[in-house]
């Protein structure tokens, strides 16, 4: 029997005049150091870097860099808090580079505005009773954020339902056609779906349990399972026969990374829902519009009609955009979406946070105690 040899490899950037101190991997550059770990059939690259050097990329990966600075600052503080709260010293890495944790796309996602947002909030975190909160966030709630206990196992006192200010979100209201072939793939065990019935919902209208009826039986699914199978933008949804297109809402296809939720020239501007006399925002989420199928129209599929993008708990990114456009500062934005919290310096030690570069293009300081480990690439090993 051949002995098993455990090894690891570290890769560090060379300090060169005019360089940015970044390491290139598969057309992306990363600050800090790279650790190469072997597996049975794959190599895993893990990026080690200080939190303040990590955040400018996260802010630029999670939110358009052209958005108001106060929204970017709110994102920076939420992302810093989330990262620090998610540290896992016993695990191979702390955070994923995807929306499973928070998006991180390396140096290419950094911009002067994202660096300014991080510098302008340096070391600031969100706490509840002097403990870091679980600072979850999402794209758009569709009018009202969700109580954490209605979707997840625990109701946290700061993750309660509040009004959103996501009126300009292009996915505040949406419709998604579900043709028969997609329903066949999604519910293969019952031969597709002729009807989906919502059995129970949260207080803000998110599906908790649904019944799917097909040619060969029926399924009881949670809202999360239903969303995953159908690739829905959120669980604030109901279903009608396909062919009821008279509604005229924007049709949005599958976009698992959520880029269309906020990016690019295709972004749609929706009018602000405010009281015409006082200018105050109208309370509560807008009702889902009614859709009626023609009596003689055959059912050839379904259409999902919904609101928002994401789980709906915590800070709405489009809501942060809306509040920033109204003149609110980042602390007010954070205190709205995370109720009863405080915003202040990270108390473990400012020295534990790695130093910021003097400019956006200069290299970060060496990682210190608060170093994050993010898997960047998983590659096949050569035999």
SULNORHU-V926524 format. One record per backbone hydrogen bond with DSSP energy under -1.0 kcal/mol. NH is the residue of the N-H (numbers start at 0). CO is the residue of the C=O. E is the energy in kcal/mol with one decimal. If there is no record, write none. Layout:
BEGIN
NH,CO,E
NH,CO,E
END
This chain:
BEGIN
8,35,-1.8
10,33,-2.9
18,15,-2.1
22,29,-3.0
24,27,-3.7
27,24,-1.3
29,22,-2.6
32,47,-2.6
33,10,-2.6
34,45,-2.7
35,8,-3.5
36,43,-2.8
38,41,-1.8
42,378,-3.3
43,36,-2.8
44,376,-2.9
45,34,-2.7
46,373,-3.5
47,32,-3.0
48,371,-2.0
50,369,-1.3
53,49,-1.4
54,50,-2.0
57,53,-1.4
58,54,-2.9
59,55,-1.6
60,56,-1.7
61,57,-2.3
62,58,-1.8
66,63,-1.9
71,67,-1.9
72,68,-2.7
73,69,-2.0
74,70,-2.2
75,71,-2.3
76,72,-2.3
77,73,-2.3
78,74,-2.8
79,75,-2.3
80,76,-2.4
81,77,-2.6
82,78,-2.4
83,79,-2.5
84,80,-2.3
85,81,-1.2
90,87,-1.6
93,372,-1.9
94,372,-1.6
100,97,-2.1
103,96,-2.1
106,28,-2.9
108,105,-1.7
109,106,-2.0
114,110,-2.3
115,111,-2.2
116,112,-2.1
117,113,-1.8
118,114,-2.9
119,115,-2.6
120,117,-1.0
121,118,-1.4
123,120,-2.6
124,343,-3.1
126,341,-2.8
127,130,-2.7
130,127,-1.1
132,125,-1.8
134,132,-1.3
135,133,-2.2
137,314,-2.6
139,308,-2.0
144,161,-2.6
145,311,-2.8
147,158,-2.5
149,146,-1.4
150,147,-1.1
151,147,-3.2
158,155,-1.2
163,142,-2.0
168,165,-2.1
171,168,-1.3
173,305,-2.6
174,249,-1.4
175,303,-2.7
177,301,-3.4
182,178,-2.0
183,179,-2.3
184,180,-1.7
185,181,-2.6
186,182,-2.1
189,186,-1.5
190,187,-1.2
191,186,-2.4
193,212,-2.9
194,212,-1.4
196,210,-3.1
198,208,-2.1
199,208,-1.8
201,205,-2.7
204,201,-1.6
206,234,-2.8
207,199,-3.0
208,199,-1.7
209,220,-2.7
210,196,-3.1
211,218,-2.7
212,194,-2.8
213,216,-3.2
215,189,-2.2
216,213,-1.4
218,211,-2.2
220,209,-2.6
222,207,-1.1
225,221,-2.3
226,222,-2.5
227,223,-2.3
228,224,-2.6
229,225,-1.9
230,226,-1.5
231,226,-1.6
236,234,-1.6
237,304,-1.7
239,302,-2.1
241,300,-2.5
247,244,-1.3
251,174,-1.8
257,254,-2.2
260,257,-1.1
261,258,-1.6
262,258,-2.5
266,263,-1.4
273,271,-1.2
274,279,-3.2
278,274,-2.3
281,272,-2.1
296,293,-1.2
301,177,-2.4
302,239,-2.7
303,175,-2.7
304,237,-2.8
305,173,-2.5
306,235,-1.9
307,170,-1.3
308,139,-3.0
309,232,-3.0
314,135,-1.7
316,137,-2.9
317,138,-2.9
319,315,-2.3
320,316,-2.0
321,317,-2.4
322,318,-2.6
323,319,-2.5
324,320,-2.3
325,321,-1.1
326,323,-1.5
327,322,-2.3
332,328,-2.1
333,329,-2.4
334,330,-2.5
335,331,-1.4
336,332,-1.9
337,333,-2.4
338,157,-1.6
340,337,-1.0
341,126,-2.7
343,124,-2.1
345,122,-2.0
351,348,-1.4
352,349,-1.6
361,358,-1.5
364,354,-1.0
369,351,-1.6
370,368,-1.5
371,48,-3.6
373,46,-2.4
375,44,-2.8
376,44,-1.0
378,42,-2.7
380,40,-2.1
END
